[in-house]
């Protein structure tokens, strides 16, 4: 019922609700490219900042950011749910 579109140059993800004919945008910054929906979590790859962004689809809020790098110590885990 929903389509998720990465707006690469705009730094956002659009959510198109086909039933309600409604469009929502989530601003993320960077250059979002790949999107994976798993349950109520949206996983977005950011090409520009080499990050994996996790967004809660219900609240439309950023939940985690994982910085990816060439070394294991370049991994950063950020959790807003303290």
C-alpha positions as CSV (number, residue, x, y, z in Angstrom):
1,X,0.0,0.0,0.0
2,X,3.0,2.3,0.3
3,X,5.9,3.1,-1.9
4,X,9.3,4.3,-0.5
5,X,11.4,6.5,-2.8
6,X,14.9,7.8,-2.1
7,X,15.5,11.3,-3.3
8,X,19.2,11.1,-3.9
9,X,20.1,14.7,-4.6
10,X,17.5,16.1,-2.1
11,X,18.7,14.1,0.9
12,X,15.2,12.8,1.7
13,X,12.9,9.8,1.5
14,X,9.4,10.1,0.2
15,X,6.6,7.8,1.4
16,X,3.7,7.5,-1.0
17,X,0.5,6.1,0.5
18,X,-1.5,4.7,-2.4
19,X,-4.7,4.1,-0.4
20,X,-4.9,7.6,1.1
21,X,-3.2,9.3,-1.9
22,X,-0.8,11.0,0.5
23,X,2.8,12.0,0.2
24,X,5.2,12.4,3.2
25,X,8.9,13.3,3.2
26,X,11.5,12.5,5.7
27,X,14.6,14.8,5.5
28,X,17.8,12.9,6.3
29,X,20.6,14.9,4.6
30,X,23.3,13.2,2.7
31,X,22.5,11.1,-0.4
32,X,20.0,8.3,0.5
33,X,20.2,5.5,-2.0
34,X,19.1,2.0,-1.1
35,X,16.0,1.4,1.1
36,X,14.9,-1.7,2.9
37,X,11.7,-2.0,4.8
38,X,11.7,-4.6,7.6
39,X,8.7,-4.6,9.9
40,X,8.2,-1.1,11.1
41,X,11.9,-0.1,10.5
42,X,13.2,1.6,7.4
43,X,16.9,1.0,6.6
44,X,18.4,3.6,4.3
45,X,21.9,3.6,2.9
46,X,23.5,7.1,2.7
47,X,26.1,7.2,-0.1
48,X,27.6,10.5,0.8
49,X,28.2,10.0,4.5
50,X,28.8,6.2,4.4
51,X,26.1,5.6,6.9
52,X,23.2,3.3,7.5
53,X,20.2,5.2,8.8
54,X,17.3,3.5,10.6
55,X,13.9,5.3,10.7
56,X,10.8,4.2,12.6
57,X,8.0,4.1,10.0
58,X,5.3,4.7,12.6
59,X,6.8,7.9,14.2
60,X,8.8,8.9,11.0
61,X,11.7,9.7,13.3
62,X,15.4,8.8,13.1
63,X,16.1,5.9,15.4
64,X,19.7,5.0,14.8
65,X,22.7,6.0,12.6
66,X,25.5,3.5,11.9
67,X,28.6,4.9,10.4
68,X,30.3,2.5,8.1
69,X,34.0,2.5,7.3
70,X,36.9,0.4,6.2
71,X,38.0,-0.6,9.7
72,X,35.9,-2.3,12.5
73,X,36.7,0.7,14.8
74,X,35.0,3.1,12.3
75,X,31.6,1.8,13.4
76,X,29.5,4.2,15.4
77,X,26.1,3.2,16.9
78,X,23.7,6.0,17.8
79,X,20.5,5.3,19.7
80,X,17.9,7.9,20.6
81,X,15.9,5.6,22.8
82,X,18.0,6.0,26.0
